[in-house]
Amino acid sequence: MIFGSVGDFAQTGADMRKGFWQRSVLGACVPLLAATAGQGQERAAGAAERHVRQERLWGTLQKLGEFGKNPEGGVSRVGFTEADLAGRAYVIGLMREAGLEVQVDAAGNIFGRRGGSENIPILLFGSHIDSVPHGGNFDGDVGSLGAIEVIRALNEQKVKTRHPLKVVIWTNEEGGRFYAGLFGSSAAAGIMPADVGERRDDAGEKLSDWLTRMGGDASRIKEAKITPGSVTGYVELHIEQGAVLEEANIPIGVVQGIVGIRDQTCTAVGFANHAGTTPMNRRKDALATASRAVLAVREEVRAEPGRQVGTVGWMKIEPGATNVIPGRVTFPVELRDLDAGKIERVAARILQRFEAIGKEENVQITCTSPELEAPALTAPAFRYAIHASASETGLKTLELPSGAGQDAQNVARFAPVGMIFVPSRGGISHSPLEYTSPEQVANGAEVLYRTILRLDAQLDAGGAAH
Ligand SMILES: [Zn+2]
């Protein structure tokens, strides 16, 4: 392992321009795409040649599931634990077997590099292998092992890509320990707090100590930042974690983007008084008011078409006694959608409703200023490449948003991204019941294989399709 920043990510604009001119002259790589596309056209739908091997990929998924395995099924391979370390060692071994040159950066992100024929920015693809406590065997694992299977398939097909390729396993995506989700990709995006290494868990263990064990270095976390321009694009294969694909009976989801999240905390302040002696018309009941507010959130979110969602996930009732009228209730309002404008529009309507309800109930509802996480949209050229790759494999596609957070949302800060979803049985995830069939997993990996080749042929070629 080599610690510190990875050389390719420091590529300069001058290198890229040089690459551009080389690309304009070299037509040698274009036939690669033509050959791939031609196969799809000549063969009947569903009968297209497969490059990834389903049993081999499934075998590695099963084996990875041994690390942190739970008796009730599934895994607890939480980031920064012994199980995570063991899983990482297994995956690094697979990368080396596939001929990848493995490096670990300061944030513990694992990169496996395969050389390209041109001096152009890399194509990056991968996922994460950490899980939530009592999670499943597919969230993150499918994309990580699918990416390594793509490398094995490229080796077998003796394909030389123009772009250098890198498989990435991001550190601690779920954030099960130290409240540090999307850890590795946050460092790559340069948005990690500098003192993150100081964080301790309840047992007093320090994040920085665990990071060292993983081959990282908290004191040099800034060096894990990836320079914009050094990555041509990022593609992640992932399970949907919802039921849209299964219900539509569609094997491949083309992700439109990762939804934005708007989160604020609201408080209804009434007056706590005796439950027996205060007549109904003299009450300032904060809980009755907050309850109406919760229903108003649902009504306003549903008031226009689309996939936007809104949730009130908890309530704190004070003083919280059977014989006292609640005087104060605190609750969050969380809204998510791909369209930031829509989120704001719905939020404004909700606040209007809160004001009206407050007046009627004689209780004041106030909300903190919102915390915003902007939506991260996937690149149109990447969505197109995924559609086309699925189509030539004989697989139907459906466009959908990712309602869950993903490392790709951080990567979108420094490179264009694309995401491929495969179905989750029953829409269940973060559970031992999480399941995607061997065939569905292999479908996703095959589409990833073809998408990488398609992007390799198209991107950085005469300024096309970025
Ligand atoms: Zn995941």
Residues whose N, C-alpha, C, O or C-beta is under 5 A from the ligand:
A	BS01	ZN	D139 G140
